[in-house]
Amino acid sequence: MEDLQHWTWVFGRAQQMMMEQGLDIAGQMPTTPQLPMMPPLDPAAAVRAGAEFWADTMTLWQRFLDPAAAPKFEETPEQARDKRFKAPQWREQPVFDFIRQSYLTLSSHLLKGVDQIEGLTPKQKEQLRFATQGFIDAMSPSNFPATNPLVVERTIETKGENLLKGLAHMLNDLSKGQMTQTVEGAFAVGENIATTPGRVVKRTPLYELIQYSPTTDTVFETPLVIFPPWINRFYILDLTPEKSFIRWAVEQGLTVFVVSWKSADASMADVVWDDYVERGQIDAINTIRDLLGVESVHTIGYCVAGTTLAATLAVLAARGEAAKVKSATFFTAQVDFSEAGDLNVFVDDEQLALIQSLASEGFLDGRYMAATFNLLRGRDLIWNYVTSNYLLGEDYTPFDLLHWNSDVTNLPAKWHASYLSDLYRDNLLVQPGALAIGGTPIDLRRVTTPAYVQAGREDHIAPPRSVWKLTGHLAGPIRFVLAGSGHIAGVVNPPASGKYQYWINEAGAANLDDFVAGAVETKGSWWPDWIRWIEALDGNRVPAKNARVPKPDEELGAAPGRYVRTR
């Protein structure tokens, strides 16, 4: 962290000195003390960078003083799409247009400056670029009252009431230790979200197993069990009825089960990854097989639960029990973490030690994990709300997805630490025999289960290039689907919404670039493609009665269960 702070300061101070030659908008810059072991700058590159920045600075001034004679400010496509500056005031009012252009110019040069530093490892450069981008996002003129034309106008219009209202929002967030992203009280689990009818059929110290009631006369012979990530609540797949993947899957004739993980508390201090495989996924699979009297189940693993599902399949294969799983679907899941995206910047020895220090009574408060994911998209998930709710004083809007995003889950500290070190840092899962579950070595090459691998084109948590690597480690038939949007919207995209698209390359490909080059785009949701894939594997149907209808149990209760309500 000291290195990151130092290099943020170095570039911030360097650009400030250049800005003082032609601009006076740099504001307050970090003043971290000088640290030793500074990697050298390429002198020639530094001179070029300084000259380019000075030239751009002079062009900015010329454009401000004599717009007709100066060259037009050329925005990149990304800058043109920047929602922070979409209001016409940013371009129509000369002073704010100057501020906007100055900020975008400075931002561009700061990021270019990262590439001029020598002596850094690729990981260090990645961390520095992430820290620099975070600093740039934080220093946006849209985040400050005096440099945001919309805030200036609102303050004059309301005589400052917007700032008082925004202060109340901020103080409320400080008191609860979490940023508010949607109106509180608009959603209640079991009332207007997570309402698909069903029953809890099993409760363990680690999870609840929910079985959903059929809505068709017949159902697929092979049931489906969904393993959501335990870093979030399961109802991301059962939001409002029109967005619910679970409800939709039931309507297609699947007997659907979902695992609702328990939010960690002191009783889970010794829980490790083995427990999520043995006492979680394998136990749920065996429970469903016994309950319905079937030989196998379809499985879905979302994100970290997909990573764990791959390990589960390897364990079952090693034990001669691979037939218990007829198919495996992976939602934005990774097994090879060599290109795992921005989350990698949070994984080194110093930051792992920091995370360990945050754990209390054997578990990590879910708010820390929520803050980490917010930082990955700070512009949208942090500064957007600073502007709209703290500065403009706007009311929060009801949004089921953001309600779920704020409904944090605690994590077992021992498991979380080993997951980050063994997988993200050391990438052991793809090394045959490097990890074991209950004494059974994990070798992904032994997994021959048919797999459906879904990735999100704009996923910042599990980048598509990283998800693609899954196809090179499993030995069975694989259908890879690249969906539009990201980690959540790319998955939760019901057919009725008519949004986004997906790509399939029926000819196969050796890598993601080849896949994209030969892929065919289909508008809308990929869910219908998935259910066709399921039906092709096993289209046999049975009457939707007897064990296919969950039995009431007063002790266990109805869906969505007890664990989903525990914070």
Phi, psi and omega in degrees: 000325179295321178298315180298317180297320182297312184287330171299318179293317182303311183284325177298315181291321179298314180290329178296318180296322178291321180296325181296342177285332185222341182228155180230049183234012185293329179073202182279131180245152178300148181235049178297135181301156179298136180243152179285180174061046179278121175297148184284150172270147172288112185302317182295317179295322180295320178296315179299316181298318179296318180295318179296319180293319179297319179297317179294325178296315179296322177296320177301313180297317180298319180295325181287319185277327182217077186303326184292328184269342185272152175296147181293143177289118183265111179276144171285161177305322180294318178295323180294331180270359185296112184292340180296332186241029182282338180296139183298336181301330181294340181247330185277333180262116189307316183297314182285331173295320177296316179299315180299310181297321179298316180297314181295323178294313179299317181300315181299318182288326176299314181291323175296325181298329178302322183287347181273354183275129175259164175087005178258145172287162176305322180294318179294321179293323177297318178296319180294319178297319179296315180296320179295317178296321177298319178296318180299315179298320181293328184269010180301137178298342177291345183268002185233138186302319187283343184247011177244112185299329179292321179290320178301312180298316182294322180295318177294317183296319185260002183057039175088358181297329179298322180289324177293318178295319178295323177297320177298319177300314183295316180296323177297319179293320178297324182291329180261355176071028182201138180286133177279133181240346179212162183297134181281141177089357182283336182232143177222127181299129180090351180251304177231002166221155184057052186249003179300127185295136178182183181226150169283123182252352176199144175225128176236173176296350183250327185203162167249143177252121182252132174248133183263147184285135180293152176237005179241159181291325176235158180226159175302140180298322180270122180282171180239134172239131182253128176252101177280164177291141180276003173274357177217170177282147185295339190284009167301334177263009177212058178284223175297155186308322183286346179253357190282118173293322181297312179299317181297317180296321176298318181294338177278354178101017177268141169276108191256131170241149174223144176267126175253107185285149177281133173293130189297145172221189185299334180290348183252023183299330183259008180289132178232182184300324179306322182294320180292335176277303186287303185275354179252277188292312181294321179297319179295319179299313180295322179298315181294319179300316180290319184296318183262351182068040180246160181277330186211169180224152165278148182229150170230133174236124184255124174057237183299329177288336173287320173303315180292325178298321177300318177295320178300315179298320179295320178295313179299319179297318180294333181266004181075025184240024184299333183293349178292340181241117181280325178207158178229126176248133182244117174267114174042052184250149180237146170235333178252115189257022181291336176227058190275005174086200189296336179299336179299335182291344179266005187239094165212176187301319182295316183285330174296321177295322178297316179299319178299322181291338180278343182288142179225133179057031174087006177218158180257127179301129183299341180293331177294317179294320178299319179296322179298313180294326176296323179296329179297333177228055186302324181299320183269325189256355176235294189290333175301321182278332173300314181291308188287320188259329179270320184266311179280343179069029181284153175286150176288147179256148178287129181209112186300322182294320179286331173299314178298318182299330181271350182274080193284160180233134177284153184239141174298125188295319182295316178297315185298319180295316181291325178298314181293319183283315184288324185259298183295314184279309189260348176054049186278340186296329182268005175260108185308125177081357181288333177238155178219152176239118181055035180085357179264116180297145180264124176223101184298339181294344181273353183278114178248007179298133176303135186230142173245116186248117181250134177231153177259128185302325183249025183289123179263350180264313175236085185303146183302327179295328178284318178298322180305325183302337177303326183293339181268356183248342178264150187260353183269179177293138185228135171248117181259133181232126175258116183259150174292157179076202193242215191293329181252300184296334176291335178267308183274080184222080183296148181303325184294339183286334181066024185259157172060205184193176174213161183235137177231139174240096185293338181280348183084166182203153180276337180208175185293322180298318178293322178301310182297319183298326183253009185279153176254130181271136175236129180289146174094199187281147175274354182304316179299326177296320180295316182291329174295322177296317177299314183295326179292331178285322183195097182266004181298141181237153177226160178299143180275073181211180181058237185293344179286348177254116183297137183273137177298141177215113186299324181290317182280321175085182183268164172296147011269012174090183184269319187297327183292343181263356184267126178255000000 
